[in-house]
Amino acid sequence: MEIESFQALLTDEGQTLLAELRDFKPGEELALATRLRRKHPAELVSAALAQAALRQRARAKFGSADRQHSGEDTDADALYFTPNGVEQATRRSVAEWRAERFAALGVRRLADLCCGIGGDAIALARAGIAVLAVDRDPLTCAVAEANAAALGLAELIEVRCADVTDVDVTGFDAVFTDPARRTSRGRVFDPEAYSPPLSWAIGAARRTPFGALKVAPGIPHELVPEGAEAEWVSDHGDVKEAGLWFGTKADKATEPHRATLLPGPHTLTGGRLPDPEAGPVGRYLYEPDGAVIRAHLVAEVAEQVGGRLIDPMIAYLTSDLLVPTPYAHAYELTDVLPFNVKKLKALLRERGVGTVVIKKRGIGITPEDLRRQLKPTGPNTVTVIISRVGDGHIMMLGQPVG
Ligand SMILES: C[S@@+](CC[C@H](N)C(=O)[O-])C[C@H]1O[C@@H](n2cnc3c(N)ncnc32)[C@H](O)[C@@H]1O
């Protein structure tokens, strides 16, 4: 996308076209383009069609916290995107959580280094924080600027097109960096290959009273530096990102890890308890949220539910007590047996089970393959949890609680 074709979308004619294309259906492009080209320049029609498609893709990310799954009434229909921008932007719920944390720390002025199309900058400005939003890509900057204006946040967001390494952050309360973790060749796994590299972003976060940066959820814990707090964030059970925070006073010496589950938010801190003991499977099985597992806070959840691991290497907890917790899904078990497909098939048939929810850990089967083998039929539903325990595998049948 060229800057000129993007800017043409901001004209009255561009806006009319975007409004007309708001809910176009996949497959209609050709007919729509032919019809619209009779009245509008071909280049503008192509840019509007591409933008309308990006907005539709962005609806899942840019809904409000409670609406993003419905796909209705979202920021996405007011914002502008680039293909990379929509891919790399922080989803609204997570950006709002981060902004809330910065605001609670008293941050009023923040440098958003690597702002992209403005996913984070928008949430920060909505939390009342004045943002200097920096990106080195001119088209991305034009899009970020248009986004600030589209949401009435231009007063709070100043967009600067520059390399972040040239930006002076003196006088800011905080720096936030969201490095690019993709190149034209795909995803980058080495944090020193991020742009800018992780070590640079850590240095930048330490230059102001508060600092944060976004990293991949798979970041090895050894890479969390001294003086930093690491937070893993999930949204509706999917782990979305990890963040390193500086200046929050939570660090390796106190409570180094945090798991935040959205919506909620539910925040669990800790990281200093020893691993829970392993023991026999009890009446309830607890499946900790992915953010809890990534943050190594399973022991904290075990303590809450009076639980033990079913195996030292597997992140399923078990207990004879039912203790409600937002940090794990609980299942009441009816059967615990050695894993055997034939036996499972017979059990499901006997119980008239047509819907099987399959969960698994420590075993190389896919739920789809297993479901095909089971061919379940009947009116009832069951959850089957298959796990490695010791040298073998077990299957646990039950129902979700709560
Ligand atoms: C992951 S995206 C940021 C997404 C953003 N937080 C959001 O929610 O929309 C990373 C951005 O960093 C920019 N970038 C990478 N290296 C940079 C550098 N050295 N200076 C300025 N911008 C850079 C890229 O152009 C890209 O837009």
The ligand as an SDF file (V2000), in Angstrom:
LIG
                    3D

 27 29  0  0  0  0  0  0  0  0999 V2000
    4.8920   -5.2110   16.8960 C   0  0  0  0  0  0  0  0  0  0  0  0
    4.7180   -3.7300   15.9990 S   0  0  0  0  0  0  0  0  0  0  0  0
    4.0140   -2.6390   17.1520 C   0  0  0  0  0  0  0  0  0  0  0  0
    2.5400   -2.8350   17.3600 C   0  0  0  0  0  0  0  0  0  0  0  0
    1.8780   -1.8290   18.2680 C   0  0  0  0  0  0  0  0  0  0  0  0
    2.2510   -1.9770   19.6470 N   0  0  0  0  0  0  0  0  0  0  0  0
    0.3690   -1.8940   18.1650 C   0  0  0  0  0  0  0  0  0  0  0  0
   -0.2850   -2.3460   19.1170 O   0  0  0  0  0  0  0  0  0  0  0  0
   -0.1770   -1.4990   17.1260 O   0  0  0  0  0  0  0  0  0  0  0  0
    6.3570   -3.2330   15.8220 C   0  0  0  0  0  0  0  0  0  0  0  0
    6.6190   -1.9490   15.0430 C   0  0  0  0  0  0  0  0  0  0  0  0
    7.9770   -1.5790   15.2660 O   0  0  0  0  0  0  0  0  0  0  0  0
    8.4500   -0.8610   14.1660 C   0  0  0  0  0  0  0  0  0  0  0  0
    9.9270   -0.8520   14.2770 N   0  0  0  0  0  0  0  0  0  0  0  0
   10.7710   -1.9010   14.2520 C   0  0  0  0  0  0  0  0  0  0  0  0
   12.0380   -1.4940   14.4500 N   0  0  0  0  0  0  0  0  0  0  0  0
   11.9900   -0.1440   14.6280 C   0  0  0  0  0  0  0  0  0  0  0  0
   12.9680    0.8510   14.8900 C   0  0  0  0  0  0  0  0  0  0  0  0
   14.2450    0.5360   15.0250 N   0  0  0  0  0  0  0  0  0  0  0  0
   12.5600    2.1240   15.0080 N   0  0  0  0  0  0  0  0  0  0  0  0
   11.2520    2.4570   14.8740 C   0  0  0  0  0  0  0  0  0  0  0  0
   10.2730    1.5550   14.6320 N   0  0  0  0  0  0  0  0  0  0  0  0
   10.6360    0.2620   14.5160 C   0  0  0  0  0  0  0  0  0  0  0  0
    7.8730   -1.5780   12.9800 C   0  0  0  0  0  0  0  0  0  0  0  0
    7.7760   -0.7140   11.8620 O   0  0  0  0  0  0  0  0  0  0  0  0
    6.4890   -2.0300   13.5330 C   0  0  0  0  0  0  0  0  0  0  0  0
    5.4870   -1.1360   13.1130 O   0  0  0  0  0  0  0  0  0  0  0  0
  1  2  1  0
  2  3  1  0
  2 10  1  0
  3  4  1  0
  4  5  1  0
  5  6  1  0
  5  7  1  0
  7  8  2  0
  7  9  1  0
 10 11  1  0
 11 12  1  0
 11 26  1  0
 12 13  1  0
 13 14  1  0
 13 24  1  0
 14 15  1  0
 14 23  1  0
 15 16  2  0
 16 17  1  0
 17 18  1  0
 17 23  2  0
 18 19  1  0
 18 20  2  0
 20 21  1  0
 21 22  2  0
 22 23  1  0
 24 25  1  0
 24 26  1  0
 26 27  1  0
M  CHG  2   2   1   9  -1
M  END
$$$$
